[in-house]
Each structure stands twice: as C-alpha cells, then as structure tokens.
Amino acid sequence: MIYGRNAVHEALRAKLRPVRSIWATEPTAREPWLRGADVRVAASHEIAARCGSDGHQGVCAIAGRFPYADAAGLLRGDAPLLVALDEVQDVQNLGAIVRTAECAGATGLVIPERRSAEVTAAAGKASAGAVEHLPIARVKNLADYLAEAKAAGLWIYGAAGEEAARPWDQIDWTGGVVLVMGAEGKGLRPRVAASCDALVALPLRGSIESLNVSAAAAALLYEAVRARG
C-alpha cells in the first residue's frame, strides 16, 4: 500500500512497479493526473483505514513490491554519485534524503539490510514519490560494500563532526564518489568511518552541535553538485 498524492502520482508516472488499485476521495479523483486511471471513490476515513495513516492526502493505492536495485551495478556508472546510509532508522529521514538525492541527480542510494529504515509507504510519502525514480540498493555489510566501491575507483567521504573532519569545501567531489551519512545521534560506526578516504564536516555557527542527517545530506549533496559542475 502506498499513499499520498506525490507518492501515488510518481508511482503511476515512473512505472517502476505495477499500481493495481487506487482509492481516492471524490475531489482527488477528479484531478487531472488521475484521468484515465481505474479509481474507486472512497471517503477520507475509508482511505485512512486502508493505508493506516491520516496523512493520505485523499488517495492511496496498492502497488507491487518495491524493487531494490543492484548495488554492484551502481558502481559501474560513469563517475557515479552515490549516497550510503549507515543504519539511518527514521523513515522520514530516509524519505527526505531520497528526495534530495533524486533532485540532485545522484546515481543511487545504498542502505544496509539490517538496522536500517526500508522503503515503506511512509518513506515513499516522505520522499514525495522520489523512491520511484532513484535506484535504491540494500547490502548485507556496508563496510564491505564501501571496500568494493573503493576498489572500483570511487572516493568514499563520510560525514562527521567538525573536530574530526575536513571542511566541506576542501573535498574533491569530482569523479566517482560515495557520500556516507551516519545514524541519527550516533554518527558513523567505527568500521564504516575507517572505510572512508576522508571525513567531511559542515560549518556549525550556532549553538546547536549538529544538523539533522537529512539536512546535512542535502547540504553536502549540493556542494557536490556545485563542485562537479
């Protein structure tokens, strides 16, 4: 089950997986993007009961199982820009990072199979449907995958605090790059941090000691976009 206007719209537009049934409130069912679709009109409370959320924005649908991408295949692109999440467990953060990565033109995103948020309906809504467009792969061991990326010629940069890292504007973002973001409140695990070629920090000028992981990912991704031209 997927829900939310953008999540359902992008699933229909991307055609990454089949969308089999759609329920929408009467006003939503008349919107142009649903023209020609097989839509069943339902009350808002009925849609909430189907998808398990009051944040459905008037529409939900049954879609096929989310197809994760081939992690090794993401390394074979031309100067890929990848994002790897080290046990980020909040689906809202996952969705927000996917949305930013897709908008920034990233090649794909990699998450661990265990102790990590997955692509769920909530993550899809938080991403505004970007999960339907950005290749997302799962790996058994993130540190091992980073070693494979390094062997493939990619640079590995992990986000960390200012005291342990180089400033974001002193990093070479050109060529193949993997940006690794750590878990909320914990940061990068030691073995993952040790797998990085460099740790990179954002400047913090206020009283708060850290940024939300999705905000930090957005800033670093767009610095990479700027540097890569």
Secondary structure, 3 states (H helix, E strand, C coil): CEECHHHHHHHHHHCCCCEEEEEECHHHHCCHHHCCCCEEECCHHHHHHHHCCCCCCCEEEEECCCCCECHHHHCCCCCCEEEEEECCCCHHHHHHHHHHHHHCCCCEEEEECCCCCCCCHHHHHHCCCHHHCCCEEEECCHHHHHHHHHHCCCEEEEECCHHHCEEHHHCCCCCCEEEEEEECCCECCHHHHHCCCEEEECCCCCCCCCCCHHHHHHHHHHHHHHHHC
